[in-house]
Amino acid sequence: MIALALPELDAPYFAELSRFVIRAAAEHRWLVVIEQTDGSLERERAILDGVRDHRVDGLLLSPISIGADELAARTDATSLVLLGERIYDGPADHVAIDNVRAARDVTEHLIGLGRRRVAALGVQQYSISGTSPLRLAGYRQALAAHGLPELTAEVERYHRAEGAAAMARLLDSPAPPDAVFCFNDLLALGAMRTILSSGLRVPEDIAVAGLDDIEDGRFSTPPP
């Protein structure tokens, strides 16, 4: 039996991730127990130090709040693998993507379409580790390579409503973007709703690109 601890199960990315973990575990005849942490430091600590009591053989954890020092002080000896971008060089195996490269590639794609005011939607002001600073770094690298101005919109969470609200702020700015790199697909879906509701076209007036490739994005019109 293995445990899978995720920040939020209602986010399509984590729902799809759960499905693939369960499918892979079934090939080994393993069971998967899923726990939602809500990104709470208390919940993440409790899971890290209490898995052994539930006779779990391994833990997959996507952390939001804990840091490398807390992992190093962990007393539970259950095998641990980290998912996502929260902790690098920690005392556990870690599965992640190259977020900087991915963000740079997406931004380069938008620039390659001839767009010159490319906004980054998904910046989190108080995030010093995790997805936001990595994707922001890749975005900035692409802009710097072409001498283009930086235009950013902040969000608290990576949900559709946040994307819609942030896009509205960008449209109200003195020089609105002609392209938007959204840090995930849910933000992109929200941003497109605002753009289309404003009477503008996607991608003719504003090109929109997301990241994560969730299933919802493949069925939107147009896809992010």
C-alpha positions as CSV (number, residue, x, y, z in Angstrom):
1,M,0.0,0.0,0.0
2,I,1.3,3.5,-0.9
3,A,-0.1,6.9,0.1
4,L,-0.5,9.8,-2.3
5,A,-0.7,13.2,-0.6
6,L,-1.8,16.1,-2.8
7,P,-2.7,19.8,-2.1
8,E,-6.2,19.7,-3.7
9,L,-8.1,17.0,-5.3
10,D,-10.6,19.2,-7.2
11,A,-7.8,20.7,-9.3
12,P,-7.8,18.7,-12.7
13,Y,-4.0,18.5,-12.7
14,F,-4.0,16.6,-9.4
15,A,-7.1,14.5,-10.3
16,E,-5.4,13.3,-13.5
17,L,-2.1,12.7,-11.6
18,S,-4.0,10.6,-9.1
19,R,-5.5,8.5,-11.9
20,F,-2.1,7.7,-13.4
21,V,-0.6,6.9,-10.0
22,I,-3.5,4.4,-9.3
23,R,-3.1,2.9,-12.7
24,A,0.6,2.4,-12.3
25,A,0.2,1.0,-8.8
26,A,-2.4,-1.5,-10.1
27,E,0.2,-3.0,-12.4
28,H,2.1,-4.1,-9.2
29,R,-1.1,-5.0,-7.4
30,W,-0.6,-2.2,-4.9
31,L,-3.3,-0.1,-3.3
32,V,-3.2,3.7,-3.2
33,V,-4.6,5.8,-0.3
34,I,-5.1,9.4,-1.2
35,E,-5.0,12.3,1.3
36,Q,-5.7,16.0,0.6
37,T,-3.4,18.4,2.5
38,D,-4.9,21.7,1.3
39,G,-1.2,22.9,1.3
40,S,-1.4,23.1,5.1
41,L,1.9,23.0,7.0
42,E,0.2,21.1,9.8
43,R,-1.3,18.5,7.5
44,E,1.9,18.0,5.6
45,R,3.8,17.5,8.8
46,A,1.2,15.0,10.2
47,I,1.4,12.9,7.0
48,L,5.2,12.9,6.9
49,D,5.5,11.7,10.5
50,G,2.4,9.5,10.7
51,V,2.4,7.3,7.6
52,R,4.1,4.4,9.4
53,D,1.3,4.1,11.9
54,H,-1.1,3.2,9.0
55,R,1.1,0.4,7.6
56,V,1.8,2.3,4.4
57,D,4.9,1.1,2.5
58,G,5.6,4.3,0.6
59,L,4.6,7.9,0.4
60,L,4.2,10.2,-2.7
61,L,4.0,13.8,-1.5
62,S,3.4,17.0,-3.4
63,P,4.4,19.6,-0.8
64,I,3.4,23.2,-0.6
65,S,4.4,24.4,2.9
66,I,7.2,22.2,4.3
67,G,10.8,22.8,3.5
68,A,14.0,20.7,3.1
69,D,15.0,21.2,6.8
70,E,11.7,19.7,8.0
71,L,12.1,16.7,5.7
72,A,15.6,16.2,7.0
73,A,14.2,16.1,10.5
74,R,11.6,13.5,9.6
75,T,11.4,10.6,12.0
76,D,9.2,8.3,9.9
77,A,11.4,5.9,7.9
78,T,8.7,5.1,5.3
79,S,10.1,5.5,1.7
80,L,9.3,8.9,0.3
81,V,9.2,10.4,-3.2
82,L,8.5,14.1,-3.7
83,L,6.4,15.5,-6.6
84,G,6.4,19.0,-8.0
85,E,8.7,22.0,-7.5
86,R,8.5,22.9,-3.8
87,I,11.8,21.3,-2.6
88,Y,15.0,20.8,-4.5
89,D,18.1,19.1,-3.2
90,G,16.1,17.6,-0.3
91,P,16.7,14.3,1.4
92,A,14.4,12.3,-0.9
93,D,13.9,11.3,-4.5
94,H,12.1,14.0,-6.5
95,V,10.0,13.9,-9.7
96,A,9.6,17.2,-11.5
97,I,9.8,18.9,-14.9
98,D,12.2,21.6,-16.0
99,N,9.8,24.5,-15.4
100,V,12.3,27.1,-16.4
101,R,12.9,25.5,-19.8
102,A,9.1,24.8,-20.3
103,A,8.2,28.4,-19.6
104,R,10.9,29.8,-21.8
105,D,9.8,27.5,-24.7
106,V,6.1,28.7,-24.3
107,T,7.2,32.3,-24.2
108,E,9.5,31.8,-27.2
109,H,6.5,30.3,-29.1
110,L,4.4,33.4,-28.5
111,I,7.2,35.7,-29.5
112,G,7.7,33.5,-32.6
113,L,4.1,34.3,-33.6
114,G,5.0,38.0,-33.8
115,R,3.7,39.0,-30.4
116,R,5.7,41.8,-28.7
117,R,3.7,42.5,-25.5
118,V,3.7,39.1,-23.8
119,A,2.3,39.0,-20.3
120,A,3.0,36.4,-17.6
121,L,-0.2,35.5,-15.7
122,G,0.4,33.5,-12.6
123,V,3.0,35.4,-10.6
124,Q,2.7,34.8,-6.8
125,Q,4.2,37.7,-4.8
126,Y,5.2,35.7,-1.7
127,S,6.3,32.5,-3.5
128,I,10.1,32.0,-3.2
129,S,10.1,28.4,-4.3
130,G,7.8,26.3,-6.4
131,T,6.1,26.7,-9.7
132,S,5.7,30.5,-9.9
133,P,9.3,31.7,-9.6
134,L,10.6,28.9,-11.9
135,R,8.1,29.7,-14.7
136,L,8.6,33.4,-14.2
137,A,12.4,32.9,-14.6
138,G,11.8,31.1,-17.9
139,Y,9.5,33.8,-19.1
140,R,12.0,36.5,-18.3
141,Q,14.8,34.6,-20.1
142,A,12.8,34.6,-23.3
143,L,11.9,38.2,-23.1
144,A,15.5,39.2,-22.3
145,A,16.7,37.3,-25.4
146,H,14.5,39.4,-27.6
147,G,14.7,42.7,-25.7
148,L,11.0,42.8,-24.9
149,P,9.2,44.4,-22.0
150,E,8.0,42.5,-19.0
151,L,4.3,42.5,-18.1
152,T,3.0,40.4,-15.2
153,A,-0.3,39.7,-13.4
154,E,-0.4,38.3,-9.9
155,V,-2.7,35.6,-8.6
156,E,-3.1,33.9,-5.2
157,R,-4.2,30.5,-6.6
158,Y,-4.0,28.8,-9.9
159,H,-7.8,28.5,-10.6
160,R,-10.0,29.7,-13.4
161,A,-11.6,32.6,-11.5
162,E,-8.1,33.9,-10.6
163,G,-7.1,33.8,-14.3
164,A,-10.3,35.6,-15.3
165,A,-9.7,38.4,-12.8
166,A,-6.0,38.8,-13.6
167,M,-6.8,39.0,-17.3
168,A,-9.3,41.8,-16.6
169,R,-6.6,43.8,-14.9
170,L,-4.3,43.3,-17.8
171,L,-7.0,44.5,-20.3
172,D,-7.5,47.6,-18.1
173,S,-3.8,48.5,-18.2
174,P,-2.6,51.4,-20.4
175,A,-0.9,49.0,-22.8
176,P,-2.7,45.6,-22.8
177,P,-0.8,42.5,-24.0
178,D,-1.1,40.9,-27.4
179,A,-0.2,37.5,-25.9
180,V,-0.5,35.9,-22.4
181,F,1.6,33.1,-21.0
182,C,-0.6,31.6,-18.2
183,F,1.3,29.5,-15.6
184,N,-1.2,26.7,-15.9
185,D,-4.2,25.7,-18.0
186,L,-6.8,26.7,-15.5
187,L,-5.5,30.2,-15.5
188,A,-5.6,30.1,-19.3
189,L,-9.2,29.0,-19.4
190,G,-10.2,31.9,-17.1
191,A,-8.2,34.4,-19.1
192,M,-9.8,33.3,-22.3
193,R,-13.2,33.7,-20.8
194,T,-12.4,37.3,-19.9
195,I,-10.9,38.1,-23.3
196,L,-13.9,36.7,-25.2
197,S,-16.4,38.4,-22.9
198,S,-14.6,41.7,-23.7
199,G,-15.4,41.3,-27.4
200,L,-11.8,40.4,-28.3
201,R,-10.7,37.3,-30.2
202,V,-8.3,34.5,-29.3
203,P,-5.8,34.2,-30.8
204,E,-6.3,37.0,-33.4
205,D,-6.3,39.8,-30.9
206,I,-4.6,38.1,-27.9
207,A,-2.8,34.8,-28.1
208,V,-3.1,32.6,-25.0
209,A,-0.9,29.8,-23.9
210,G,-1.2,27.6,-20.8
211,L,1.0,24.9,-19.3
212,D,0.3,21.4,-17.9
213,D,-1.8,19.9,-20.7
214,I,-4.9,19.0,-18.6
215,E,-7.7,17.3,-20.4
216,D,-10.1,20.3,-20.0
217,G,-7.7,22.4,-22.1
218,R,-7.9,20.0,-25.0
219,F,-11.7,20.5,-25.3
220,S,-11.8,24.3,-24.9
221,T,-12.4,26.5,-28.0
222,P,-9.7,27.5,-28.8
223,P,-7.4,25.3,-26.8
224,P,-4.8,27.1,-24.6
